[in-house]
C-alpha cells in the first residue's frame, strides 16, 4: 500500500491510501477519520478495507501523532 499525506491551505490534513495489490488490504485505523470518497467514518481500531487496486482519502478527526500522520497498521 502506498500512502501520501497532504495539507490543504486551510490546514485540513488528508491521507491518501492506494492499494496497488490485486488482493484486498485491511489497515487498522489508529485514529478517527472519514473516508472522503465514501463518506464512511472509520473509528480507532477499526479495519479499513481497501479493495484490490482500491483508493481511500482519509480526513482525520483527532489530532494526529507527533509525526503528523495517522497510524494505520495491518492486524
FENPE-V748700 format. One record per residue. N is the residue number from 1. RES is the residue in three letters. OMEGA is omega in whole degrees, 0 to 359 (NA if undefined). D_LAST is the distance of its C-alpha to the last C-alpha in whole Angstrom. Layout:
n | res | omega | d_last
N | RES | OMEGA | D_LAST
N | RES | OMEGA | D_LAST
This chain:
n | res | omega | d_last
1 | UNK | 176 | 14
2 | UNK | 176 | 17
3 | UNK | 176 | 17
4 | UNK | 178 | 21
5 | UNK | 176 | 22
6 | UNK | 175 | 25
7 | UNK | 180 | 27
8 | UNK | 180 | 30
9 | UNK | 179 | 34
10 | UNK | 177 | 33
11 | UNK | 178 | 30
12 | UNK | 181 | 27
13 | UNK | 181 | 24
14 | UNK | 174 | 22
15 | UNK | 177 | 19
16 | UNK | 177 | 19
17 | UNK | 181 | 17
18 | UNK | 178 | 18
19 | UNK | 181 | 16
20 | UNK | 185 | 19
21 | UNK | 173 | 17
22 | UNK | 177 | 19
23 | UNK | 176 | 15
24 | UNK | 177 | 13
25 | UNK | 184 | 10
26 | UNK | 176 | 8
27 | UNK | 180 | 7
28 | UNK | 180 | 7
29 | UNK | 177 | 10
30 | UNK | 176 | 11
31 | UNK | 178 | 15
32 | UNK | 181 | 17
33 | UNK | 174 | 18
34 | UNK | 174 | 20
35 | UNK | 184 | 20
36 | UNK | 179 | 23
37 | UNK | 183 | 23
38 | UNK | 185 | 23
39 | UNK | 183 | 23
40 | UNK | 175 | 20
41 | UNK | 177 | 19
42 | UNK | 181 | 15
43 | UNK | 179 | 15
44 | UNK | 180 | 13
45 | UNK | 181 | 10
46 | UNK | 176 | 10
47 | UNK | 175 | 8
48 | UNK | 183 | 11
49 | UNK | 174 | 12
50 | UNK | 179 | 14
51 | UNK | 174 | 16
52 | UNK | 182 | 18
53 | UNK | 183 | 19
54 | UNK | 181 | 18
55 | UNK | 171 | 19
56 | UNK | 173 | 18
57 | UNK | 184 | 20
58 | UNK | 171 | 19
59 | UNK | 184 | 21
60 | UNK | 188 | 20
61 | UNK | 179 | 22
62 | UNK | 177 | 21
63 | UNK | 181 | 22
64 | UNK | 176 | 20
65 | UNK | 178 | 19
66 | UNK | 180 | 22
67 | UNK | 177 | 21
68 | UNK | 180 | 22
69 | UNK | 173 | 18
70 | UNK | 182 | 15
71 | UNK | 178 | 12
72 | UNK | 181 | 10
73 | UNK | 174 | 6
74 | UNK | 176 | 4
75 | UNK | NA | 0
